[in-house]
Amino acid sequence: MVGNSFSSLKAEEDERKVIRQAILAGDVQKLDVSVKALARSGGAASLKLVLEHLEKIPASEDSLYWSLLVGAVSFRDRPAMEELGKYVIAKKGNFVARDLLHGLATNTSPFFVLSFKPLLFEGTDEIRLAVAKKVSMIRSHDSVDVLIELLKREEKAKGEKLGELGWIAVEGLARATGQSFGPSAINWEGWWKKNRDKPLPGVVEKNSGARTETAVDFLKLNPDRARLEAFLGVEKAPEKAVVVLSAKYTKKSTKDLNNDHIEAVLARMNIPHAVVLREDFQAFDLKDTGILLINCAQFHEFCICPTCKPGGGVNNRLYRCTGCEKHIKFKAELTGEDIKKIVSYVNGGGFLFCEDWTVKEVVERAFPKFVSAGDKLKKSSVDVIPGRGQASHPYLRGIFEPKVIHVPPELSDSKKVKAEDAPRGKTVVVRKPLTEEPTSVEEDPPKVKHQWSIDNESFALKILDRSRVVAFLTSGKLQVDAGGDGAVALCFRPGSVNIPPGTRPVPKGLPGVVTVVLSHFGHQHSTEDEMSIQNLLLNVLMDANAARDSRSVRKLEPGKKLEKNSAGGS
C-alpha cells in the first residue's frame, strides 16, 4: 500500500510538472496531450490538477486556457464529475463556471445530471438555463426525476405563465419519455410513478418540414423554444426590416464588387429582406429597418478601363492594373455622407452587421473609439472558441449546443429496470451499486473548438475600447499571429450608456448594436461546426427584430393596437 501510494504521488507530481512546463513554454500541443491523458485516467485528483491552473492563465493566452478547459470537460467518471460539479457551484458567479458549462455541452457522461443538479436551483439565471438545456437532452431516469422537480418549482414560481426554464423541462420530459403531457407537473408525476421502473421508450424524431440546408434546419430541431419563437418573428417581419447593402453597380460601372452575398444566405433561410445598391443608398429610407447588413466589397480605387488587365497574386483581392490604353479610376468606397447616415441609423436604434473588409471601410470610420482594422492577415484556418466568460452570450445560441444522450438504465441512480419490462431480445443488466473506479473517456474529447477560414488580406479586428466591445468568438492562434488581436466576432453598442448587446427587453432610446465578423459566409457553412456564422447571424437578426418591434410599440398612437409579434422582444 505504501509503495502504491508513493507511486501515485510520484505520477501526480510528474503530471503537475508536465502541465507546468507546457504552460510556461506556451506549448498548446503538449498541454493538450497531457490533459487528455489525465482525463483518461479519471478521478477527482487528476481533475483538480487541471482546474488549479485554469484561472491562472493570463488573458493573452487564450489557447492555453481553452486547452485546460477542454481537458477539464473531458472527464466522464463519477468522482471527477462530482468534483467538477462542486467546482462550478463554488464558482457560479465567475466566468470560468460559464465556460465550463459551455464545454460540457457535448460531454456524454451519465453522471452529469446529479452532479450538477444543485445549479438548477441555486445558480445564476444563465447558469440555470445552461444546465437545464443539458439535462433536457439526457435521456435517463435521473434526468426525468430532475426535470419533473424543475417543472414543479417553475409552476409554483411562474403560475400559469410558464417561463423558459419550465418549457425546457417540458420538452426534455417529452424527449426522454415519448409522452406528451404539456406544462402539467401533476400529469407528468402521475405517469412517472407508474412507469419509473420501466425502460424509457424510443422517441421518434420530429419532422422539421422542408429543409433549407442552413442553420434554420437545426434551429427548428433544437429544444430552444424562446429562440424558435424569436425566429418566427423574423420570418413574419416585413421585407424592409432586413436590408442588405450590395456593391453591385449598374451605372458608371457594371461590376459586381461584392466579395460575399449575404442576401443569398438570407434567401436560402427564407428570411424576408430587401437589397439596396450602394449607388442608391443615400436615397433609401431606413426608418422602418431593423438591421442593415453590409456585404464585404472591393472598396479600393482601381481602373475600370475596358482593356485593363488586372494583375497581382492568385489570392490577391485587390485590383491592380498591369497595362491598358487609358486609366478610368473608380472607387466603390462608401462616402462620408453614407457613413454619417449609418451612424445616425445606429444611434437611432438600428442594428448593423459588418463582415471582413467593412471593418476598415465602415466600422473604424463610423465608430472610431470602439474598433479599428488591425494587421492584414494571410489565408489560413484557425480554431475559434468563445471569448472568456462569453460562452452563454445570446449571439452564440445554437452554437456548441448539447446533443441528445441516451444513458443505459444500469448507469442511472434511479431504480433498475425490471427484467420482465425490458425490450425483447436485449440483455437486461441488473444494476449493481456503481463503484468509485473512474471510467475512461471516449477517444475524442468534447467539441469546444470550431474551425474558421480566414481570407488573404483580411484585416484583424483591433479592439480599442475593451470595456464596451464584447469579443464573443476568439482564436488563440489568431491572437498570436495578429499580435494580440484574436477576435473573430465582436459586438458593441455605441452611446453613453453601457447596456450589453443581447439585453432584452431593450430600454427606451438606446442605440442599436454593431456586430463585426472576420471573413465571409461562404467559408463558414460546415455542419460539423454547427454553421457557426449562420447561427450567429440568426441570433443578431432575432435581437434586431425584437428591438424593432419594441420601437414600433412605442411609436403607436394612444388607443391603437398592434398585432402581437411572436418574437416577444418589447
TIZAFI-873180 format. One line per 5 residues: number of its first residue (from 1); for each residue x, y, z of C-alpha. Coordinates in steps of 0.1 Angstrom, whole numbers, plus 2048, in hexadecimal, padded with zeros to 3 digits. Layout:
N
NUM) X Y Z | ...;
END
This chain:
570
1) 800 800 800 | 81C 818 809 | 82E 810 7E8 | 80E 816 7D4 | 807 837 7E6;
6) 82B 842 7DF | 828 839 7BA | 807 84B 7B8 | 815 86A 7C8 | 834 868 7B1;
11) 81D 865 792 | 808 882 79E | 827 898 7A3 | 834 88F 780 | 812 899 771;
16) 814 8BA 784 | 837 8C0 776 | 82D 8B8 752 | 80F 8D0 753 | 823 8EB 764;
21) 83F 8E8 74A | 826 8E8 72D | 815 908 73B | 836 91A 740 | 842 911 71D;
26) 820 91A 70D | 820 8F7 6FE | 7FB 8F1 6F7 | 801 8D0 6E5 | 814 8C2 703;
31) 7FA 8CE 71B | 7DE 8BF 706 | 7EF 89D 708 | 7F5 8A0 72D | 7D2 8AA 738;
36) 7C3 890 721 | 7D8 875 732 | 7CC 881 754 | 7A8 880 748 | 7AD 85C 73D;
41) 7BA 853 760 | 79B 863 76F | 795 86B 794 | 790 88A 7A9 | 7B6 88F 7B0;
46) 7BF 890 78B | 7A3 8A9 784 | 7B0 8BF 7A0 | 7D2 8C0 78F | 7C2 8CF 770;
51) 7AA 8E7 783 | 7C5 8F6 799 | 7D6 905 77B | 7B7 910 768 | 7B1 932 778;
56) 7D6 93B 778 | 7DA 93C 753 | 7DE 961 748 | 7C5 971 72F | 7E0 971 714;
61) 7E2 94B 714 | 7BF 940 70A | 7CD 921 6F8 | 7DB 914 719 | 7BC 91D 72C;
66) 7A5 90A 714 | 7BD 8EC 712 | 7BA 8E8 738 | 795 8EE 736 | 790 8D3 71C;
71) 7A4 8BB 732 | 78E 8C3 750 | 76D 8BC 73D | 77B 89C 72E | 778 889 74F;
76) 75A 872 750 | 75D 85D 770 | 748 862 78E | 763 86F 7A7 | 76F 889 78D;
81) 74C 894 783 | 743 899 7A8 | 762 8AD 7AE | 75C 8C2 78F | 738 8C8 79A;
86) 745 8D4 7BC | 75E 8EB 7AB | 744 8FB 794 | 72C 900 7B1 | 748 911 7C5;
91) 751 927 7A6 | 72D 92D 79A | 732 953 799 | 753 950 786 | 758 94E 760;
96) 76B 92D 764 | 74A 91C 76F | 738 928 750 | 755 91C 73A | 756 8FA 74A;
101) 730 8F5 746 | 735 8FF 721 | 750 8E5 71D | 73B 8CB 72E | 71F 8CF 714;
106) 72D 8B1 700 | 73A 89D 71D | 729 87B 71D | 72E 872 742 | 70F 861 752;
111) 718 871 773 | 712 895 768 | 6EE 897 773 | 6F2 891 799 | 715 8A2 79B;
116) 707 8C3 78D | 6E3 8C1 79A | 6E9 8DB 7B6 | 6F1 8F5 79B | 6CD 8F2 78D;
121) 6C0 901 7AD | 6DE 915 7BB | 6F0 923 79C | 6ED 944 78B | 6D2 947 770;
126) 6EA 940 753 | 6FA 923 765 | 6D8 914 76E | 6CF 917 749 | 6EF 905 73D;
131) 6EA 8E9 756 | 6C5 8E5 74E | 6CD 8E2 728 | 6E8 8C8 72F | 6D2 8B3 746;
136) 6B5 8B5 72D | 6CA 8A4 713 | 6D3 887 729 | 6BB 869 726 | 6BE 858 748;
141) 6A9 850 767 | 6BE 86A 77A | 6B6 886 762 | 691 87E 763 | 691 881 789;
146) 6A4 8A2 788 | 68F 8B1 76C | 66E 8A9 77E | 67C 8BA 79D | 687 8D8 788;
151) 664 8DA 777 | 653 8D9 799 | 668 8F6 7A7 | 664 90A 787 | 63E 905 788;
156) 63D 911 7AC | 653 92F 7A4 | 643 93A 783 | 61F 92E 786 | 60C 928 765;
161) 625 93C 751 | 642 924 750 | 664 932 749 | 681 926 734 | 68F 90E 74E;
166) 66D 8FE 752 | 669 8F9 72D | 68C 8EA 72A | 681 8D1 745 | 661 8C9 733;
171) 673 8C2 712 | 68F 8AE 723 | 675 898 733 | 664 892 712 | 685 88A 701;
176) 68F 871 71D | 66E 85F 720 | 65C 863 6FF | 63D 870 712 | 62B 891 70E;
181) 61B 89F 72E | 624 8C3 727 | 62B 8DC 743 | 61B 8C7 75E | 632 8BA 77A;
186) 615 8A7 78A | 60F 893 76A | 634 88C 764 | 639 882 789 | 61A 86A 787;
191) 626 859 768 | 64A 856 775 | 63F 845 795 | 62F 829 781 | 64C 826 768;
196) 66C 82F 77B | 677 80A 77D | 674 805 757 | 68D 80D 73C | 688 82E 72A;
201) 677 829 709 | 687 833 6E8 | 67F 855 6DB | 677 85D 6B7 | 689 87D 6AC;
206) 670 898 6A1 | 66F 8A3 67D | 67A 8C7 679 | 66B 8CB 657 | 67C 8D5 636;
211) 6A2 8D7 63A | 6B4 8F7 632 | 6D7 8E8 636 | 6DF 906 64E | 6E0 90C 673;
216) 6BA 910 672 | 6B7 8EA 670 | 6CA 8E5 690 | 6B7 901 6A1 | 696 8F0 69B;
221) 6A2 8CF 6A9 | 6B2 8E0 6C8 | 6A0 8E0 6E9 | 6A5 906 6ED | 680 911 6EC;
226) 688 936 6F2 | 6A1 937 6D6 | 688 926 6BE | 66D 93F 6C7 | 685 95B 6C1;
231) 68D 94D 69F | 669 94A 696 | 667 970 69C | 683 975 683 | 671 960 669;
236) 651 975 66E | 663 997 66D | 65E 9AE 64F | 677 9AC 633 | 686 9CE 63B;
241) 68E 9C3 65F | 6AE 9B2 652 | 6C3 9C5 638 | 6E3 9BA 627 | 6F9 9D4 618;
246) 708 9C7 5F8 | 726 9D2 5E4 | 718 9C8 5C2 | 719 9E6 5AA | 703 9EE 58D;
251) 70C A12 583 | 730 A1E 580 | 73D 9FB 584 | 72A 9DA 57D | 740 9C5 594;
256) 735 9B0 5B2 | 74F 9BB 5CC | 740 9A5 5E8 | 759 98D 5F8 | 73B 97B 608;
261) 715 97A 603 | 703 97A 625 | 6E2 97E 612 | 6E7 95B 603 | 6EA 94C 626;
266) 6CA 95E 631 | 6B8 952 613 | 6C1 92E 61B | 6B5 933 63E | 694 941 631;
271) 698 961 644 | 687 980 634 | 6A0 99B 62B | 6A7 9B7 613 | 6C7 9BD 5FF;
276) 6D3 9E1 5FA | 6EF 9EA 5E3 | 70A A01 5F0 | 703 A1A 5D4 | 6DF A1D 5E1;
281) 6E7 A1D 606 | 6E4 A42 60C | 6C0 A43 5FF | 6B5 A24 612 | 69F A2A 631;
286) 6AC A15 64F | 68F A20 666 | 67F 9FE 669 | 69F 9E9 666 | 6A9 9D4 684;
291) 6CB 9C9 677 | 6E2 9D4 65B | 6FB 9B9 64F | 718 9C4 63A | 729 9AC 622;
296) 74E 9AD 622 | 758 9BE 602 | 775 9CA 5ED | 777 9EE 5F9 | 79A 9F7 5EE;
301) 79F A0E 5D0 | 7A6 9FB 5AF | 7A5 9FE 58A | 785 9F5 577 | 793 9FC 554;
306) 784 9E1 53C | 7A7 9D6 532 | 7B5 9D6 555 | 7C8 9B6 55E | 7C5 9B0 584;
311) 7E4 9A1 593 | 7F2 996 5B4 | 7F5 976 5C7 | 7DD 959 5C3 | 7CE 95F 5E6;
316) 7CF 985 5E3 | 7AD 995 5E6 | 7BA 9B8 5DB | 7B6 9C2 5B7 | 7D8 9CD 5A9;
321) 7DA 9DB 586 | 7F7 9CC 573 | 7F1 9DD 552 | 7D5 9EE 53F | 7CF A09 525;
326) 7C2 A22 53E | 7BA A24 563 | 796 A29 56F | 798 A2A 595 | 77B A1C 5A9;
331) 775 A1A 5CE | 758 A08 5DE | 760 A13 602 | 742 A21 615 | 743 A47 617;
336) 746 A5C 636 | 720 A63 632 | 719 A3E 631 | 72D A39 651 | 71A A55 662;
341) 6F9 A45 658 | 704 A23 666 | 70F A34 687 | 6EE A46 68A | 6DB A26 683;
346) 6EE A12 69E | 6EA A2F 6B7 | 6C5 A2E 6B1 | 6C3 A09 6BB | 6CB 9F7 69A;
351) 6E2 9D9 699 | 700 9D6 683 | 711 9B5 677 | 733 9B8 666 | 74B 99E 659;
356) 770 99D 650 | 77C 9BC 63D | 75F 9D1 64A | 772 9D5 66B | 78A 9EC 657;
361) 771 9FC 640 | 754 A01 658 | 759 9F9 67D | 779 A0C 685 | 76C A2A 672;
366) 74A A2A 682 | 754 A1F 6A6 | 779 A28 6A9 | 779 A25 6CF | 76F A00 6CF;
371) 77F 9EB 6B4 | 798 9F0 698 | 7A8 9DA 67D | 7C8 9C9 689 | 7E4 9B7 677;
376) 7DC 9A7 655 | 7DA 981 659 | 7E4 964 642 | 7CC 949 637 | 7C9 92F 652;
381) 7B2 919 667 | 7B1 920 68C | 7A0 911 6AA | 785 927 6B9 | 777 926 6DC;
386) 760 93D 6F0 | 771 95B 701 | 777 954 726 | 756 956 738 | 743 95B 717;
391) 738 936 712 | 715 93F 71B | 713 95F 707 | 6F1 962 6F5 | 703 965 6D4;
396) 712 942 6D8 | 6F1 930 6DD | 6EE 912 6C6 | 714 90E 6C5 | 725 8F5 6DC;
401) 703 8E8 6E6 | 6FE 8C7 6FA | 6F4 8A8 6E6 | 6DC 88C 6F0 | 6ED 873 707;
406) 6DD 851 70F | 6E8 844 731 | 6E4 81E 736 | 6CE 816 755 | 6EB 804 767;
411) 6FE 825 768 | 6E1 838 777 | 6DD 83E 79D | 6B7 837 79A | 6A8 815 79E;
416) 6B4 7F9 788 | 69F 7EE 76B | 68B 7CF 771 | 694 7B1 75C | 671 7AA 751;
421) 66D 7CE 745 | 68D 7CF 730 | 68B 7D0 70A | 68A 7AD 6FC | 6AA 79F 6EE;
426) 6C0 7B6 703 | 6D5 7AB 721 | 6CA 7BA 741 | 6E6 7C7 757 | 6DD 7C6 77C;
431) 6EC 7E6 78A | 705 7E2 7A5 | 710 7FF 7BB | 728 813 7A6 | 74C 812 7B3;
436) 762 830 7B7 | 779 823 79C | 77C 83C 77F | 771 833 75C | 786 83D 73F;
441) 77D 859 728 | 773 855 703 | 78E 857 6E9 | 783 87A 6DF | 77F 895 6F9;
446) 760 8AB 6FA | 760 8C3 6DC | 766 8E6 6E9 | 77B 8F5 6CD | 76E 8FB 6AA;
451) 781 903 689 | 780 925 679 | 78E 92D 657 | 79F 94F 652 | 7A5 95E 630;
456) 7C5 96D 623 | 7C7 993 62B | 7AB 992 645 | 7B1 9AB 661 | 7B5 9A0 685;
461) 79A 9AF 69C | 7AB 9C8 6B3 | 797 9D0 6D3 | 79D 9F3 6DF | 784 9F4 6FC;
466) 785 9D3 70F | 76C 9DF 728 | 751 9E3 70E | 75A 9CB 6F2 | 751 9A6 6F7;
471) 766 98D 6E5 | 74F 96F 6E7 | 763 959 6CE | 789 958 6D0 | 7A7 944 6C3;
476) 7C6 93D 6D6 | 7DA 937 6B6 | 7CE 958 6A8 | 7D7 969 6C8 | 7FB 95E 6C3;
481) 7FC 965 69D | 7EC 988 6A0 | 800 994 6BE | 7E4 991 6D8 | 7C5 997 6C3;
486) 7B4 976 6C4 | 78F 980 6C0 | 77C 96E 6A5 | 75A 97C 6AC | 752 99A 6C2;
491) 736 9B2 6CA | 730 9D3 6DC | 715 9ED 6E3 | 721 A11 6DD | 714 A2D 6F3;
496) 719 A3A 716 | 707 A1D 728 | 718 9FB 729 | 6FB 9E3 725 | 70A 9C2 718;
501) 6FF 9B5 6F6 | 6E5 999 6F8 | 6D3 9AA 715 | 6AD 9A6 714 | 696 9B8 718;
506) 6A8 9D4 708 | 6A7 9F4 71D | 697 A13 70C | 6AD A29 6F6 | 6CC A13 6F4;
511) 6E2 A12 6D5 | 6E2 9F1 6C2 | 6FE 9D7 6C2 | 71B 9D4 6AA | 727 9B1 6A2;
516) 747 9AA 68F | 754 988 683 | 775 97E 673 | 774 96E 650 | 755 963 63C;
521) 736 94E 63E | 741 939 621 | 75D 92A 636 | 74A 922 656 | 72E 90A 64D;
526) 739 8E8 659 | 71F 8D4 66D | 73D 8C7 681 | 742 8EA 68E | 71C 8EF 694;
531) 71B 909 679 | 72A 922 691 | 728 942 67D | 704 93A 671 | 6F9 934 695;
536) 70B 954 6A0 | 6F8 967 684 | 6D7 958 68F | 6DC 963 6B3 | 6E4 986 6A8;
541) 6C6 987 692 | 6B0 97C 6AF | 6BE 996 6C6 | 6BA 9B1 6AB | 696 9A7 6A4;
546) 68E 9A8 6CA | 69C 9CB 6CC | 689 9D6 6AC | 668 9C8 6BB | 670 9DB 6DB;
551) 674 9FC 6C8 | 654 9F5 6B4 | 640 9F0 6D4 | 64C A11 6E3 | 643 A24 6C3;
556) 61F A19 6C4 | 605 A35 6C9 | 5F0 A32 6E9 | 5D3 A1B 6E5 | 5E1 A08 6C7;
561) 5EA 9E3 6C9 | 607 9D0 6B9 | 604 9AC 6AE | 61A 999 6C6 | 63A 98C 6B6;
566) 647 96A 6C2 | 66A 977 6C7 | 65F 985 6E8 | 67B 99F 6EB | 668 9BD 6F9;
END
